[in-house]
Amino acid sequence: MSVQVETLEKNMAKLTVEIDADRLEKALDAAYNKQKKNISVPGFRKGKVPRAMVEKMYGVEVFYEDAANILLQETYPEAYDESGLDIVSQPTIDVVQLEKGKAFIYTAEVAVKPEVTLGKYKGVTVTKIDTTVTDEEVDAEIETQRNNNARTLTVERPVEVGDTAVIDFEGFMDGVAFEGGKGEDFDLEIGSHSFIDTFEDQLVGKSTGDDVEVNVTFPEQYQAEELAGKPAVFKVKIKEIKAKELPELDDEFAQDVSECDTLAAYKEEVKKNLTDRKEADARRTKEDEAIEKIIDDAKMDIPDAMIDNQVNSMINDFANNMMQQGLSMDQYMQFTGMTIDKFKEQVRPDAIKRIQSSLVLEQIAKEENIEVSDADVDAEIEKMAAAYGMDVEQLKGYVQDAEKESMKKDIAVQKAVEFIMDNVKERAKAAKKSTAKKAEADEEKAPAKKTTAKKTTTKKTTTKKADGEKAPAKKTATKKTTTKKDAE
C-alpha cells in the first residue's frame, strides 16, 4: 500500500491511497463469501454457487462495492498513520479506480489541525467579580429549602397564587375542540406561567367545583401552526386546590435539612456554600473572559470540515442526552419546530468557540512546556473512581493506553487554563456615568483628568477539547461520499 499526501487550501489535505491488485482480489473473495449464502442459481445448492458463475451472470462488478468497503475499513486507519498528519475530521472518500486485476485507488480528503499563532496570553486583564454573599441571599436560599420541604395540603378556599389547582380542561376554537387541548387531573401551579397567556390568572379566586371558561390567545410563534396567534376558550373544572404549608424556621428545621444543630449554624453553612458557589462561578466567568481575549488576539485558519465535525459531535451528544430523557431527536424536532439544518446553524458558533478554545489552550501548553505525568493521570482516575463509586484499581484496568493519552491532553489543557488564571490581572467594572449636574459640579470644584474605562463583555466559552480523533472510514458506495462521525 502506498500513500501520497497533497496539501490543499485552508488546512485541508488529500490522501491518495493505492492498494495492490492482490489485496483487492482477497477483498473481492471476502465480499463473495459474505454474500454467497443469499445467492440462488438453478442447478446449484444455495450458498454453493461458484464466484466465477455469479460474476458471469450478474457482471464482474457485482462484488465491487462490498470489496471497496472492506478495503476502506482496513486501509484508511493505516493511511491515517502513514500520512503523519494531525487529522481532525472524518474523511470524504472518492474511489478513483476499482477494477478486477488492477490496483484499487481512492482519495480521502481530510481537515488538518491548523497552526495557531498566539498573541498576548500572559497577564490578560479580566473583570473583577464581587463574590460577597448578602444576608438577603442567605434568606432566599433558606426560603427555597423551606419550599422544597413544605407539606402539600388540600384547602377549602378560593385559588391563590402559589397554590396547585387540580383541573380537567378542554380547549375549543370557534366552538370546536382541537387536538391536544384536553387534560384530566392536571396539577397546575398557579403563577408558574406554564400555561399560555393569562390561563392561570383566570383561575385565581375560583373555588373547588367551579366550572370556569378561560379565554386565551395562542402566541404567534406557537408550534402548532393551526393554533398560532388565534383565540381559544378552555372549559376548566377545578377539582381540588392544594396549598403548601412551610415548616417553621427554627432549630428543628435546620436539623431536618442539614447536619447542623441550630438555625444559626445552618445559616453560616448556607452562607459558606453560597460563597463557594459564587467563587466557582466567578472563576469560570473570568476563565471564559480571559480565553475569549486570547482567542481574539490569536490567529488560526480553521477548516470548515473541522467545524462540521464538531457540530455533528455536539448534535450527537445532544441526541444521546434526549434519549436518556426518553425523547427521540425526531420528537424534539417536532415539538420545537426545529429542523436539523436550523439546529446545525444554531450550534455552529459554539462549535467554533470550542475549537478555538481547544486550539489556543493546546498551543499555550506547548509553548509553556506544560507536562503531564503518570501521577497526574492516576489522580484523574482516582477522581473518576470516586465520582462513579468504583474501585480505583479496577477502573485503572479498564483505561487503555489510547484513553490515557487522551486524558493527558485534557489535563494539559486544564493546566494551561490554570497557567492563564495564575497570570491574569483583575480590573473592577467600569463605574456608571455621572449625571450631567454632578459632572458640572465636579468640574467647578476642580479640573479632573479625563479617563475612559473600557466596558468588557464576557462571553461564555468552554475549554472542551474539539473532537478530531482518528476514526475508520464508514461504509461507502463506489461513488463519492462524505462520511460522518458516529454518535459516541
Phi, psi and omega in degrees: 000136177237147180231123175248138182248128177242126179278129179251180180287159174051051174057038171249155179216154178239123175263126174254115186250127178241128183240134187293161186297326180298318180291326175296318180299319178296322179292321177297319179294320177296321179295319178297313181297330179289326186260342192299331181294342180259001185262128178239130176223131179306134180097351180233145173291149181301128181091359183245010180286125179299147181302318181300322179295316180298315181295326179290322183283319188251357181102147184295341182277000188302329182254006185299312186297314179296321179296319179298317180293323176299314182292322178297316179298322183282320193262336182298316177301324177294316179296322178304309181294317184292332183294330183074009181271153173267087187277134186233027176208164170288150183280148168261114189265137174225116179281120183268317181217126177215099183210133181304131179089355179238167178295146175268123183235132173217161176245149176231112178269127187224158173268142181247141180304125183285154173284148182241127173256112183279146169262228179283128174225354174257136178073031177292138181272129177235161182283129178288136184242128179284122181251019178295136177256125181271163176298325180298321179292321176298314180299320181294321179294319179294322178297323176298317179294325176297318179294323179292334182254016181284152173270149177253123183238143173284131183239151178251075177202170179295157181295136175236159176299132183103340177286164170248121179260127175270118189228154161254143180210154174212134183261143180229142174234121185054038177081359182248128179295137180252155184295136178082005184258016185239142177206153179230144178052043182272130177274110181247116177281119183284123183103354180280342182057036177277342175258159187292156170051228185256027183308307185293321182302325185284354176265345180297132180092350178273161186240167178303133181094348181289143169257124187236134172263118183254121181259127182221167172233127180291147179299152179298328183261026182296145187297326177274107187301326183291345180254341187304126175075007185252150178282153179210160177238130175252128173269118188241135174247120178273115186261333182197148176238125182241136180236155178272140172247108184285143176291153178296143180272088183213187182299324181297319177298316179301319180292327181289324187255359182207184176267006183277149180271335184231159178296323180297316179295323179296319179298321178295321179295317179298318180298318179296316180297318178295321179297314178301317180296316179297319180294321178294317178296320180295319179297317179298320179296318179291324175300313180299318181295316181296314181295322177301317180291322179295319177299315181299332184262001181257164178236131178200146181246097186274124179290145181301324181297327178292320178293316179301320179297318179292319178301312180298322179296317180293321179292321177298318177299317180297317179298319178296320177296320178297319180298323178294337177265007177081022182235126178280163180295323178298318179295318178300315180299321181293316183292324185266348184073015181275150170250160182296324179293320179293323179295316178298319179296323180291323184281333189307313180301320179291325178298317179297317180297321179298316180295312180301315181299313181298316183295315182291324180291321176297321180291321177297316178300323180290313184289332179267007179052043179287124182248149178241122183268168175298328179295324177297318179294317179299320179296322179293320178295323178297321177296317179297318180298318179295321182293323183262002179065038182249161174287133184300311182296324178295318179293322178300325179293334180277337185278115180276170182300318180298321179292325178295321178296320178296319178297321180298319179296318180295320179293322178297320178297316179295323176295326176295321176298316179297321177299316179300312185290334176290342185245006182286159172245133181263143178227136180293154177300148178296136179288153178292150181293142178285160176289162183299319181296317181296321180297318180295319180297317179296324183292325180290324182293312182195145178292131182252144178289130183285130177232152177236121178259118182285126179282132182255131176255123181268136176240141183286126176233160176241159177256017179294138182289134178293139180287143176184027185289158178298137176213142179291152178296140178281170181301134183217149175282173184286347174275172185294130183219147174256122179271147182238153184290134178289155174296133183278000000 
